[in-house]
Amino acid sequence: MNNREKLKDKQRIVVKVGTSSLIHKATGNINLFRLEKLVRVLTDLHNSGKDVILVSSGAIGVGFKALGLENRPTSLPMKQACSAVGQGQLMMIYQKLFAEYNQGSAQILITKETMLNDERRYNAKNTFEELLKLGVIPIVNENDTVSTEEIEFGDNDTLSAVVTAVVQGDLLILLTDIDGLYTDDPHKNPLAKLISEVPVLDEKIGRMAKGAVTKVGTGGMETKIAAANIVTDAGADMVIVNSNNLNNVNKVVAGEEIGTLFLAHKRPDFDFKKYLTERPYFKA
């Protein structure tokens, strides 16, 4: 059995979707067709017997459109205000869509401070466990309304990696606007090649990430490599795959060779507090 086929046996799966995958680029309004498709795919994945957790961006984007603002806010207070408006609206849409398929869902808002505090992290893990036992799909976002620059994750790639580590997930799927990790920026270099599998993260991979940056919401390819470092050290695989076709989630779990697969190799000394404070992106 090759590494792709082993993905079929993954039981606890975290899926991260970014803002750009949820909105119409021309207007900034929410893309209900894609959101509905995502909900259908995740519900079906859950129906197959998998534990499913969704890490979803989009609260600030939904909020600033709802408030009638022309441009995405840049100041922290305005971002927090937009998030306060948008998070409720986004969850209302998610819960309505999940309910159409008789699938329970729940909102979990997390701060970096929560994950750094042992007791709070333990409580968060217990909440995830109980929800999953009840057959509910948790929908996670950073709690932007209370985060400050000192205690924020800053991007949901990192958040999804930390969630995967906390719940002891088997697989993290990052849905983005590019097919995976390339040897160079495919938008600028036609000779750039997609890397199908990354056995070990090293400085060479880091240089590729910097050279193949794709700006997606608040993250880029470099943040995805940082997420891969956390996830693989925690003992889970990670796949970067294009969100243009949300059926790619099914293809990943079916073991098809799509996107870029980062292989797990759990470190016995894994401590994700260190990753959130020192952010060591690459293997020692």
N, C-alpha and C positions, 0 to 999 in steps of 0.2 A: 504494500500500500504506500503510495507516494504522499508527499506532504499535503497536496491539494485534496486527495481523497479522505485524508484524516479530518478535514473540516466538516465532513458529513456527520461526524460523531460529536461535534461540539454541542454542549447542552445549554450553557448560559451565555447568551449573546447580547452584546451591547452594540447599538447602532447609533452613530452620531450623524446628524444632518445639520448643515450650515444654513445661514440666512439666505445666501444666494441660490440655494436649492429650493427655497420655499416661496420666493417672490417673483413677480414679473419684472424683468430687468428694465423694461421701457417705462413702467409706471411706479414701481416700488410697492405695488399692491400685492396682497397675498395670492399665491397661485393655488386656488382651491382644488383644481384638477390634480396637481401633483401631490398636494397634501392628502387628498382622498386616496390616491394610489399608494402613497407611503403607508397610510393607516391599514389599507387592505393587505399589503404585503406583510406588514408586521403581525397583523392578526392571524393571517394564514400560517406564518412561521410559528406563532404561538400555538395554533391549532394542531400543528405537527408534533407538539410535545416539548417544544423548547421554552426555556425561560428567556424573556425578551425585555430589555430595558432600552428606552429611547432617550438620547441626549439631544435636545433640540434647541437651536438658536432661534432668533426671530422676534423676541419680545420687544427689543428696542425698535426694530424695523417696523413692526406692526404699530407700536405706540406712536412713533413720530408721524406716521401717515394718518392715524386716527386723530391726532391733535392738529392736523392741517399744516404741519411744518413742511417747508420746501426741501430742506436738506437734512441728512442724518446729523444729529447733534454731536458736538465735539466736547462740550464741557461736561464734567462728571455730574453736577446736579441735574442738568437737562437730560442726560442719559438715564439717570435714575428715575426722573419723572416720566419719561417715555416708557421705561420698563414697567413702572407701576401701572400704567394704562394698558400697555401691550400684553403683559404677561397674562392678565385675566382674560383678555379677548382671545389670545392664542390658545389658552387652555380650554376656553369655551368651545372653540372650533374643534380642537382635538377630541374632547370628550363627546361632542355631538357625533363626530365621524366614527369614533370607536363604538359608540352606542348603536350605530346603524348595523354593526356586525355583532352585537351582543357581547362586546368585549369591554371589560372594566379597565379603567385607567386612573392614574393618580398623579398628582403634581408633587414633585420634590424639588425644593429650592435649596441650593448648597452654597456656602462660602468657603473660601480657602481656609479661613479660621476654623471652620467646622472640622475640616479634614486634618488640621494640625493638632487639634485637641483630642486626646485619647478617648475621653469619655463621650464627647459629642460624636466622634467617628464611630465608636462602638454602637451608640444609639442609632446612628444613621444606617449602619450595616444591619441592625436588627429590624429596622423599619423596612428596608429593602427585602429582607428575608421573609417577613410576614406577608408583604404584598405579593411576592412571587408565589408563596404557598397558597394564597387565596386566588391565584390565577389572574392577578391584575398586572397590567403593563405600566411600570413607573415611567413618568415623563420628567426628565431632569433638566434643569437649567441653573445657571449661576444666579444667586440672589442679588441682582444688580442694584436693587433699591437700597441695600445696606452696605454693599461692598465699597471699599475705598481703594485707591491705587496700591496701598500697602498690603491689602489682604485679598485682592481679587486674583482670580486665575488669569484673566485677561483674554483667554480664548477657550472655546469649548472643546478643542482638540485635547488640551491638557486636562480639562474637567472630565471628559469621557474616559481618558486613560486612568485617572484617579478613581473614578467610579468603578471601572473594570477591576482595578486592583482591590478595592474595598470589598466588592461583592464576590471576589474570587471568580471572575468571569473566565470563560474559556476562549472567547473570541471577541475582538473589537472590529467593527466595520466602519470605516470613515467614508462617508459619502461626500464627494467633492466635485469640482468642475474640471477635473483632469483625470485621465485614465489610470494614473498611478505615478510612481517615481521614475523619472527619465534620467538618462546620462547627462542631459543638458536641457535647457529650456526648449521644448518642442515648438513653441510659438516663434522662436527666433532661429533655431537650428533644425533644418529638415532632416539632418542625419542623426538627430537624437533618438535613442532607442529606449523603449520601455523595459524596465527591469522587472522580471516576473517574480523573482524571489530574492529576499535578503536574509541570508543565514545569520549574519552577525553585523551589528551596527558598528561602524568605525569612522575615522576621520574622512576617509574617501567618500563614504556615503553622505557625510555631513557636507562636504564640498559640493556634491551633486545637488543636495537639497537647496543650497544657497544659489546654485546656478540655475535651478529649475523652479524658481519661486513663482507661485501663482497666487495672487491676492484674492482671498476668499473671505469675506466678512472681516473678522479681526485676526484671522490666521493666514498662514501661507504654508508652503511645503516644509519650511524649517520647523514650524510648530508641530507638524504631523510627524516629523522624524523624532522630535522631542517626546511626543506621545508614544511613539513606537518604543522608545527607550524605556519608558516607564512600564508599558504593558508587557513587553517581552521579558524584562527582568522580573516582573510579577508572576510570570508563568503562563501568559496567554499569547495567542497568535493575534496578529493584526493585519487587516487588508485595507488598502486604499483603493477605492473604486469610483468610477464616474457615476454621478447622480443623474445624469441625463436620462438614463433608463433605470428606473427603480427596481426592475426585475433583476438587476445585477446583484441585489441582496440575495435573491433565490439562487442565482448562479454561483455565488461565492459559497453558500452553504451546501450546494450540490456538488462542490468539489471541482467546478470548472476553472480552467486557468484564465482568470480575468483579474485585472488590476495588479497590484504589487503585494505579495505576501511577505510579512515579516515574521520570522519563526521565533517561538518562545524558547527561552533557556533560563529558567528560574534561577535567580541568584539566592544562595542560602542566607546572605546577609541583607536581603532586600528590605529597605526602609524608605517608603515613599515620602516621609517627612523630609528626608535629605533631598529628594528630587524637587520638592516644592520650595526649598530654601536655597539650595546650592545649584539646582538644575544641571546635574551632570549628564549631558546629552549622550555621551558615547561610552562604550565599554572600556573598562580599565585594562 
